[in-house]
Structures are given as C-alpha cells and as structure tokens.
Amino acid sequence: MALTPPAWLTPTRTYLVHVGCSSLAYALAATLQIVYQATVVGLTPIQLVLVGTVLEATVFLCEIPTGIVADQYSRKLSIIIGALLTGAGFMIQGFIPSFPAAIASSIVWGIGFTFLSGAGHAWLVDEVGRENALPALTRARQLDMFVTIIGTLCAAALGLIYLGLPLIIAGAAFVVLAGFLALFMTENGWTRTPPEERETFADMGRQLADGFRAIRSNRVVMVLVLVSLFVGLSSEAFDRLWTDRILTDFNLPPMFGLDPNVMWFTAFALIGTLIALVISLVVNKVSQNAINNRHPNMLLGTLMAVQVVGILIMGISPWIAIALSGLWMREAAQHLAGPIQIAWMNRNLETKSRATVMSMSSQVDAFGQVAGGPALGGVGSKWGLTAAFAGSAAVLSPAIFLFMRLRPAIRHKRAATAAAGTDD
C-alpha cells in the first residue's frame, strides 16, 4: 500500500531519485558485463552476440504490449514492474555464470526494459505538467551523466572483488528502487483510460498503415528508414564483440597492481562517457546550422563513412591505442549524426504519422540487430573477429551511398536559393 510521501519528496524529486538510481544501476551492470561474460562465463563470439540478439528480440516483441500497461492501466505500475524485472535479470546473470543464465537474463531484462521505456517521462509530464517537465528532464539528464561516472567507478571497485558482483548489486538496486516507488510514488495526474476508449488492434493496424504510406511517399523518410536497417544489421556484432577483441588480441598491462581487465575497461568506459559529454557540448554549439540545413545528406554520408572507418580500424589495427580510437571515432560520429537524422526525418513527416514512423524506424533498427547479429557472430566464431568487424563495416557501407545519392527535392533547392538571394 502506498504511503503519503513527505512534503519535500515532490514528483520532480521522486523522478530524480528514479533516474539517479536507475543510471547508477545501469552503469554498475554495463561497465564490465561483457568482460564478465567473456572471461568468467567463457562465452564465445557467437554466444556473446546471441545474448545481445535475444535482448533485442525481446524488446522488439514486447515494446507494444508492455506500453499498453503504462498508457491504459498505470504509469506507476509499469515502472515498478520494469524495475523488478530489470533487477531480476541482472541478478540472474550475476549469480549464475552460464550461457543459459545469460540468455534468461536477457529475456527478463528485455521485458523489464520495455515496461520502463517511456513510462517515466509520461509519468513526470502527468504529475507536473508539460510546462514544468522540461526543467526536470534537463536536470535528470545532468544527473544521469554524473551518476554514470560514479557507477562506472563503483563497478571497478566491486569488479576487483568478483566480476559478477556489479551485476548483483545493480539488480539489488533496482529491487530497492521498486520498493521505494511502490511506497512513495504518487499518481495524481493520470486517469485510467475507460475500456471503451482504449485502442484496439484495428486502431493500431490503421496507424501502422498510415506509417507505411508516409514512408513510401517521401524519399527522405524512406532512405532514413533503410539506413536504420543497415545500422541495425551492423551494430549488434560490433557492440558485443569489440570487448572480446581487446581481451583476445591485446595484453593489457597491470594498473596499480590490480586486475588489468577491470581497471582498463573501467578506464575505457570513463573515456567513452567523457567523449559523450564533449560531443553533447559541441552539438549544442555547432549542430544548429547542420540541423537547420534542409538537406544534410553530405554531412550524414560523411559521418556514416567515419563510422565505417572506425569499425575497420577496431577490427584490423595491431595497436590497441589505434583500435580504441576507431571505437571512439564511431561513437563520436553516432552522437553527431543522431540529432541531425531525427530532425531531418521530423521535417519530412506530418504530425498524424510522426510518432508511428519514428517508432517503426526504431523497430527496423531492432529487426536489423536480430537478423544481422547472429550472422556476423557466426563469422567471428568461424573466421575470427577481424572478419566479423569487416563484415560489420561492409553491411553498413550502403548507408553511405544512400545518403550521398539522395538529392534535395526541387522545392528545397528553390527555398535554399531564395534564402541565399542568388539566381541558380
């Protein structure tokens, strides 16, 4: 039974507790998870990829059914269920170092993730109103970055004791969070949808048909959705195997006399977080011109080429510093391209189909990961990790040409000419 929260525990502060605890737990789990799976559990490249593929497939299949719980029954209930399942998923993997446990962990975690997906944002808007939500979301984003650094450092400390311990503590943190929210989370701004007003499968089918029509009728949207497919086909293998490549092909020297795997991969995670912070600052300063470009195909094609080069560098470099530079090149290009692609797609969509098409693009990405991950993982197991990275780069390469060959519509050319005051 829920308790009346103390006066100081406003909805905004409750949301910040939710974000802070979740970010801490995710950082604890993610920092050394693949190191744990590759060393303690002893997963092969194909098994590493299959664990990630099962997670993506679970999210793909459960996103809509679990979203119904948040939209039509209770945001609070959805968040609590999601926190409990996510915590259980992490603890399964931490307590049981085996491949079947890793698969079970991915299924339970994936279901939990879909219960959490979007429910927290929706709950906050309901409780504080649209006009007050943006400042809270901004503070939450800052808190997320700060707590992620703390969680990464804590993962290193716990990993020095046992590599599975960060996963176990992360799972326990989610269970504690679920208990806290069950006791103190309010739900005053949301009303359960009456049965007669709930969406039916026919409604969803009509919305899906509208989304397909929007994609087919606009060249830019079609290309961006196709790019999502190639990104998905390429990304799962890279994301799951770069850690294994570092562990397999390079000798990490001891750091301060401590476990080199724990210390170095913690350092890699911290560097990645710092790069994300720097990129976010750069985007805030320079991305406005790029986003306002009516047809940024050359910029996006170039950033996609940087990603392909980064994947190849990670796959073939005999020097660890160069290999890691490829990893960070890819991540930096992704951070820069993301908001530009989203803005470009939104400019080419009508309001009635915007959310559906954006969701379909994400689902296409997830489908690509499910389809491409096991195939490239199999390549890595049979012919080596370098071959898997080469395959990942090759699969992503068509996205470069899709962007480069996409010409602006005549109306966009005329608008740009008029804005520049020239006569072409």
Secondary structure, 3 states (H helix, E strand, C coil): CCCCCCCCCCHHHHHHHHHHHHHHHHHHHHHCHHHHHHHCCCCCHHHHHHHHHHHHHHHHHHHHHHHHHHHHCCHHHHHHHHHHHHHHHHHHHHHCCCHHHHHHHHHHHHHHHHHHCCHHHHHHHHHHCHHHHHHHHHHHHHHHHHHHHHHHHHHHHHHCCCCCHHHHHHHHHHHHHHHHHHHHCCCCCCCCCCHHHCCCHHHHHHHHHHHHHHHHHCHHHHHHHHHHHHHHHHHHHHHHHHHHHHHHHCCCCCECCECHHHHHHHHHHHHHHHHHHHHHHHHHHHHHHHHHCCCCHHHHHHHHHHHHHHHHHHHHCCCHHHHHHHHHHHHHHHHHHHHHHHHHHHHCCCHHHHHHHHHHHHHHHHHHHHHHHHHHHHHHHHHCHHHHHHHHHHHHCHHHHHHHCCCCCHHHHHHHHHHHCCCC
